Amino acid sequence: MLYAGLVRAGPEKQGNTLNARSSLFSRDSDLTGLWSGEYWSHGPDAPVPFSAHLVDNAGSITGTTLEPNTFAHPGLIELSAEIAGARGELSVRFTKIYQAAPGVHREPIFYAGTADRNFTVIDGQWTFSHNGHSGRFVLVRVSRGATAVAATREAALELKR
């Protein structure tokens, strides 16, 4: 599912003119967008795929994650969680708490990682708050939020011409 419809791109005012090719939002220097990745536990377990929708508001990060059920009630297909945290220049830290469901724990999981300079990959470690269990995670950007919307609209306009 793409979240492009959640963020509106529009013309940006430059001086007294409007520039239809730029948007009100710049996603080249923040983490807003749709991400896809995996996390690993120490041991023989296979990596768990997950997606994340992040909103980066001046370094304050909020969002949601979605992953296959690997530990909760067998009647659940997917698990969702809320995330909240912060971003430094390239450092990323957030806490993930699963949404309440049968057999789903509500213990915070701390994520700390580093984004590449293009804000397309985040690589780091996750740690359970209550027992110190930890592992690695990697996220790769799938879309850039408003920039993706603006590019789609611009391409559609080009096709109509």
N, C-alpha and C positions, 0 to 999 in steps of 0.2 A: 504494500500500500504506500503510495507516495503522498507526502504531506504538502505538496506544492500549493494546494488550494487554501492552506491555512495562513499563508503569508502573501500579502499583496505587494506587488512591485508597481511602481509608478514613475512618472517623469520626475527628474530632479531639476530644481531651479538653479541655474548658473547665471549670475548677473540678472539681466532682465529677460533671458530666454529660457526655454524649457528644452532639455536634452532628453529626447525620447529613448535613446539607446542606453541610458543609465537608470539605476533604480534608487529608491530612497534607502535601500539597505545594501551594505557592502559585506559580502560573505568571504572575501579574500583574507580577512584578518580576524575571523572569529570561528567558532565551532558550530554555529547554527546549521542544522540540516539533518538528513537521514544518514545513519551509519549502520554498517553491517560488520559483524566480527565473530570472534570465538573467545571462550575462556577455558582454561585448563586447570585441573587440580593436580597436585603432586601425586604421582602414582600411575597406575595403568589405565585410568579412565580416559575415554575418548574426549576430544574437545567438545564443548557445548556451543552450538551456534546461537547468536542472539542479534537482535536489531535494536537500535536506539534512535530516538528522535530527540535531538538536543536543541535547546534554545539558549544562546549565549548573549546575555544582555550586559554589555560592558564588563565582561569577566565573571558575571554571576551566571551559573549554569543550572538549568532545570530541564526536566524531560521525563521520558518514559522508556522502558525497555520491554521487549517481548522475546520469550525463548521457549523451546519445547519443555514440557514437564519431564524432569529427570529424577524428582524426589518426592513429590507430593502425592495426594490421593490419585489412584489410577484413573479415575473418571475425568480428570483435568487433562486437556490436551496441551495447553500453553499456560505459561506463568507470566504475569505482567508485574512491573515494579515502577515506583517513582524514584527519580534521582534528583539530587540537589547538591550543588557544590560551587567551586570557583576555578577560574583559570588565571594563571600568571602569564608571562610572555609566551612560554611554550609548555609550562607545567599545567597539569590538569588533575584536579582532585574532586571526587564526588562520593556521596553516600547513596547506596541503593537499598531500598526497603521494599520487599515484595508486598503486593496488595493481598489483603486477607482472603484466604480460600482454605478449604479442608486440607490439612496436612502441610500447609505452607507456613514456614517460620517467619517471624517479623523482626529478626535480629538484623541490625545494620551491617552492611558489607561495605568496607571502605575501598575505594579505587584510587590509585595514584599512578599517573603516567606522564608521558612526554609526547607532545604533538610535534610532527615534523614542521619545517618552516613554511610549507604550503598549506598547512592545516588539512591534510588529506589522510593522515594515519596517526592514531594514538596507540602507543605501546606502553604497557605497565604491569603493575601487580595489584591484585585484590586480596583483602584480608578480612576474615570474619572478626567482628568485635568481641564476641564472647569466648572464642576458643583459640584464636590466632591461626586457624587453618588458612592457607593462602595458596595462590597460584598466579599464573600469568594471564593477561588478556591483550587482545589486539582489536582495534576498530578501524575500519576503512570507510571513508566518506563515500556515500552513494549519490547524494545531491547536496547542493549548497543553498537550499531554501529559496529566498527571493531571487537570487541570481539565476537559478534554474527556471523560475517562472518567467523572468524577463527574457532569457534566451529562447524559451519555448515560444513566447509571444512574438519575438522578433523573427524567428524562423517561420512562423505561421504567416506573418505579414509578407515576408519575402516570397513565400509560395503563392500568395494571392496576386502578386504583381506581375 
